Amino acid sequence: MPRGCTTAFSSSCEGPADLAIFRKDVFGRVGTAPVQTEHLDNLVMVQADDGSPLVDWTRLYDDQGVIDVGDYDFDGRDDFAVQIGHDGPYGGPTFVVYLDSPARGRFVASAALSELTQTTLGMFQVDAGRKHLVTLAKSGCCWHETTVYEVAGGRPVPVATLTESMQMSEDGGVELTEAHRVGGRWRSRTTVRPLDPDAGD
């Protein structure tokens, strides 16, 4: 628990912390001794109603868990992310992302993947089937962008975007721009969809 937390039952608290990392064996049993310890200047502890840490909880516009586990570089090994602040757009959660590195025999912080959480809306989504990471960004009510990434050498590489921009005019609609990277070059197409007067906010 972060050293700045004074009670086990507060819904959220934060402070400096030492993160102990344990590995599971082939039978799924957790080791008795940590294989690695990382000092964090700040760790955000978000807790469920029963006081347990919120884990693998990355709902958009909702509380996000203190730890999220997943295969972020699609190499067949679990990686993890730890929430370290609320410094993202609109005060959103930010994470430090650790990738499992067999070559170095430890989990290594990825600046490139961590930066995705600092510039978009919270923890990225993982599309395991397509081996893609997905981020969402916005500016106010009227501009939203979804970006899809492949991961090469542990770094995210954008391969597609969908941008929705509401046109502020009497007969305006929603301008949709789809862009895809094909053979190293970007190709885009823009269409305008009429506003649905019956749609909610």
C-alpha positions in Angstrom: 0.0 0.0 0.0 1.3 3.5 -0.8 2.9 5.1 2.2 0.6 8.1 1.9 -2.5 5.9 2.5 -3.8 6.1 6.1 -6.7 3.6 5.9 -7.3 0.3 4.1 -10.8 1.3 3.3 -10.5 4.6 1.5 -11.7 4.4 -2.1 -8.6 6.0 -3.4 -5.2 7.1 -2.0 -1.7 7.6 -3.3 1.9 8.1 -2.3 5.4 6.6 -2.6 5.5 2.8 -2.7 7.8 -0.1 -3.3 6.4 -2.5 -5.8 7.3 -6.2 -5.2 7.0 -8.4 -8.3 6.4 -12.1 -7.9 6.3 -14.7 -10.7 4.0 -17.7 -11.1 5.4 -21.2 -11.8 4.0 -23.5 -14.5 1.3 -24.6 -12.1 0.1 -21.0 -11.5 1.5 -20.9 -8.0 2.9 -17.5 -6.9 6.5 -17.6 -5.6 7.3 -16.8 -2.0 10.0 -14.2 -2.7 9.9 -11.3 -5.1 12.0 -11.6 -8.2 12.2 -7.8 -8.6 11.4 -4.7 -6.6 10.7 -1.2 -8.1 10.4 2.0 -6.2 7.7 4.3 -7.4 7.6 8.0 -6.4 3.8 7.8 -6.6 1.4 4.9 -6.8 -2.4 5.3 -6.9 -4.4 2.8 -5.0 -8.0 2.5 -6.2 -10.1 0.1 -4.1 -13.3 -1.8 -4.7 -16.2 -1.7 -2.3 -14.8 -4.5 -0.2 -11.5 -2.7 0.2 -9.5 -5.0 -2.2 -7.3 -3.3 -4.8 -9.0 -2.8 -8.2 -7.2 -5.0 -10.7 -7.6 -5.3 -14.5 -10.3 -2.6 -14.5 -9.9 -0.2 -17.4 -13.3 1.1 -18.1 -13.3 4.5 -19.9 -14.5 7.4 -17.8 -14.5 5.2 -14.7 -12.1 4.3 -12.0 -9.2 2.4 -13.4 -7.3 -0.3 -11.4 -4.0 0.1 -9.6 -2.6 -2.8 -11.7 -3.6 -4.1 -15.1 -2.1 -7.3 -16.5 -1.9 -8.2 -20.2 0.3 -9.1 -23.1 0.9 -5.6 -24.4 3.6 -6.6 -27.0 2.0 -9.8 -28.1 5.0 -12.0 -27.4 3.1 -14.6 -25.3 4.3 -13.3 -21.9 2.3 -11.2 -19.5 3.2 -7.6 -19.0 1.6 -5.2 -16.5 0.9 -1.5 -15.9 0.7 0.3 -12.6 -1.3 3.5 -12.0 1.0 6.3 -10.9 -1.1 9.5 -11.2 -4.0 11.4 -12.7 -1.9 13.5 -15.1 -3.5 12.5 -18.3 -6.0 14.6 -20.4 -9.0 15.7 -18.3 -7.2 14.5 -15.2 -7.3 11.0 -16.4 -5.2 8.1 -14.9 -1.6 7.6 -16.0 0.4 4.4 -15.8 3.9 3.1 -16.0 4.0 0.1 -18.3 6.4 -2.8 -17.7 7.2 -5.3 -20.4 8.6 -8.8 -19.6 12.1 -8.9 -21.0 13.6 -12.4 -21.0 16.8 -11.0 -22.4 17.3 -8.9 -19.3 15.7 -11.3 -17.0 13.3 -8.8 -15.5 10.4 -6.5 -16.2 11.5 -3.3 -17.9 9.5 0.0 -17.9 8.5 1.1 -21.4 8.6 4.8 -21.9 6.8 4.6 -25.2 3.9 2.6 -24.0 3.7 4.6 -20.7 3.5 7.8 -22.8 0.3 6.5 -24.5 -1.5 6.7 -21.1 -0.2 10.2 -20.6 -1.5 11.6 -23.9 -4.8 9.8 -24.3 -7.7 8.8 -22.2 -6.4 6.4 -19.6 -5.1 2.9 -20.1 -5.0 1.7 -23.7 -7.2 -1.2 -24.7 -5.7 -4.5 -25.9 -7.2 -6.3 -28.9 -5.5 -9.7 -28.5 -7.1 -11.2 -31.5 -5.7 -8.7 -34.0 -2.6 -8.0 -31.9 -3.4 -4.3 -31.6 -3.4 -1.6 -28.9 -6.2 1.0 -29.1 -6.3 4.5 -27.6 -9.0 7.1 -27.4 -8.5 10.9 -27.4 -10.9 13.8 -27.3 -11.1 17.6 -27.3 -14.3 18.8 -25.7 -17.6 17.4 -27.0 -17.0 17.7 -30.7 -13.7 16.0 -31.5 -12.8 12.3 -30.9 -10.1 10.1 -32.2 -9.4 6.4 -32.0 -5.9 5.2 -32.9 -4.9 1.6 -33.5 -1.3 0.5 -33.0 0.8 -2.5 -33.8 3.7 -3.1 -31.5 7.2 -3.6 -33.0 10.3 -4.0 -30.8 8.2 -3.1 -27.8 7.2 0.3 -29.3 3.7 1.2 -30.5 3.4 2.0 -34.2 0.1 3.7 -35.3 -1.5 1.9 -38.2 -5.0 3.4 -38.3 -7.0 6.3 -37.0 -10.7 7.2 -36.9 -11.4 10.9 -36.3 -14.9 12.2 -35.6 -15.4 16.0 -35.8 -18.7 17.7 -35.4 -19.2 20.5 -37.8 -20.6 23.5 -36.1 -23.0 24.9 -38.7 -26.7 25.0 -39.3 -26.7 22.1 -41.7 -23.6 20.5 -40.2 -23.0 16.9 -39.5 -20.2 14.7 -38.2 -17.1 14.6 -40.3 -15.5 11.1 -40.2 -11.9 10.7 -41.4 -10.5 7.2 -41.6 -6.8 6.8 -42.2 -4.8 3.6 -42.7 -1.1 3.0 -43.1 -0.5 0.9 -46.2 3.0 0.0 -47.2 4.5 2.7 -45.0 2.2 5.4 -46.4 -1.0 6.9 -45.0 -4.2 6.8 -47.0 -7.3 8.6 -45.7 -10.9 9.1 -46.6 -13.3 11.7 -45.3 -17.1 11.5 -45.2 -19.8 13.5 -43.5 -22.7 11.9 -41.6 -25.8 13.9 -40.9 -26.5 14.6 -37.3 -29.2 12.3 -35.8 -31.7 14.7 -34.1 -32.9 11.9 -31.9 -29.5 10.9 -30.7 -28.6 11.6 -27.1 -25.5 13.4 -25.8 
